[in-house]
Every structure is written in C-alpha cells, then in structure tokens.
C-alpha cells in the first residue's frame, strides 16, 4: 500500500521558521515528482512548490525566496523549509506524489498538516 505521510506542522510567530517533512513509500519515491500544496477554508488547494526526481524545483511566486523544497532519496523524504513566515501562510499543507508523464501511476496525497502563523 502506497503511503504519503506529513509531519512538522504547528504554531509559529510571524517572521519565524518551520520545516515540514513528508515520507513516501519506497516503491514510488525514486521516480515521482513530490510537491507541497496548501489550502485554507473556502479556497482551492494551491501549489506551493514541487521537486522532480532529478531535483528540478518550481515555486509559487508567493513563497519564492522564503521557502525551500528538497528531497532525500536515501530515506524517501521531501522537506519544505519555510522561513520568514507570514500570517497569510496559515493553511493546511499537503504532501503530493505525482507520477512522471511516461509512467502510468496514481497520484497520492497525505492527510495534511496544519501550519498556523500568529503572534
């Protein structure tokens, strides 16, 4: 069974930092693109950042220069380092695993982890 599990959410003050981690099943991690999305009540889920199997990265404009996505293949983990956090970053953050275009596979989501930025 494929699993995608997030950890690391919590409460942080504005200007602070937080690191989210996501571990995916070994069977998919090596070839899948890993991503972080976020969602607030009443809004659509939006892409925060993603990283391909060869470590090409892509960031939403609203996090460029503040967030860094990375992956460690040895332990099947993708991380999101979030710096200079703002109240507008408050959301449930979801880890996503998507297959490359040449592979017929499913997309997987984690259960989400809450990030709250408040003083």
C-alpha positions in Angstrom: 0.0 0.0 0.0 1.3 3.4 -1.0 1.5 5.9 1.8 2.4 9.6 1.9 2.8 11.0 5.5 3.5 14.6 6.5 4.9 15.9 9.8 6.2 19.1 11.2 3.2 21.5 11.3 2.4 23.7 14.2 2.1 27.2 15.5 4.9 29.8 14.8 5.1 33.5 15.2 5.3 35.8 12.2 8.9 36.0 10.9 9.6 32.6 12.3 10.6 29.3 10.6 9.2 25.9 10.3 10.2 22.7 8.4 7.6 20.2 7.1 8.6 16.7 6.2 6.9 14.1 4.1 7.8 10.5 3.7 6.6 8.4 0.8 6.6 4.7 0.1 9.9 3.4 -1.3 8.2 2.0 -4.3 7.3 5.4 -5.8 9.7 7.9 -4.4 12.5 7.4 -6.8 10.6 8.4 -9.9 7.7 10.5 -8.7 7.6 14.3 -8.5 7.0 15.4 -5.0 5.1 18.6 -4.1 3.6 20.6 -1.3 0.2 22.2 -1.6 -1.8 24.3 0.8 -5.4 25.0 1.4 -7.4 27.4 3.5 -11.1 27.2 4.2 -13.2 28.2 1.3 -10.3 28.3 -1.2 -8.9 25.8 -3.7 -5.8 23.9 -2.9 -2.8 25.7 -4.4 0.7 24.5 -5.3 3.4 25.8 -3.0 6.5 24.0 -4.5 7.5 20.9 -6.3 10.6 18.9 -7.0 11.2 16.3 -9.7 13.1 13.1 -9.4 16.2 14.8 -10.8 15.7 17.7 -8.3 14.4 20.3 -10.6 12.3 22.7 -8.5 9.4 25.0 -9.0 7.9 27.6 -6.6 4.8 29.6 -6.4 5.5 33.3 -6.6 4.2 33.9 -3.1 6.9 31.8 -1.5 9.9 32.5 -3.7 12.9 33.5 -1.6 11.3 32.3 1.6 10.6 28.5 1.2 13.0 25.8 0.0 11.9 22.3 -1.1 14.4 19.4 -1.1 14.3 15.7 -1.3 16.5 12.9 0.2 16.2 9.7 -1.8 18.0 7.6 0.8 15.2 7.9 3.3 12.3 8.7 0.8 11.7 12.1 2.4 10.8 15.5 0.9 11.1 18.6 3.1 9.8 22.1 2.9 11.9 24.7 4.8 9.7 27.7 5.5 11.3 31.0 6.6 10.0 34.5 7.1 6.6 33.1 7.7 3.6 35.4 7.4 0.0 35.1 8.7 -1.0 34.6 5.1 0.9 31.3 5.1 -1.5 29.8 7.6 -3.1 26.8 6.0 -3.3 23.0 5.9 -0.2 21.8 4.0 -0.5 18.7 1.9 2.2 16.5 0.5 1.6 15.2 -3.0 3.3 12.5 -5.0 2.7 12.5 -8.8 3.9 10.1 -11.5 6.1 11.4 -14.4 4.3 11.6 -17.8 5.8 8.4 -19.1 4.6 6.3 -16.1 1.1 5.1 -15.7 0.6 5.5 -12.0 -1.7 7.2 -9.4 -1.3 10.5 -7.7 -1.2 10.3 -3.9 -1.9 12.8 -1.1 -1.0 12.9 2.5 -3.5 13.7 5.2 -2.3 17.3 5.7 -0.6 19.1 8.5 -1.8 22.4 10.0 0.6 25.4 9.9 -0.6 28.5 11.9 1.3 31.7 11.8 0.2 34.0 14.6 1.6 36.1 17.4 
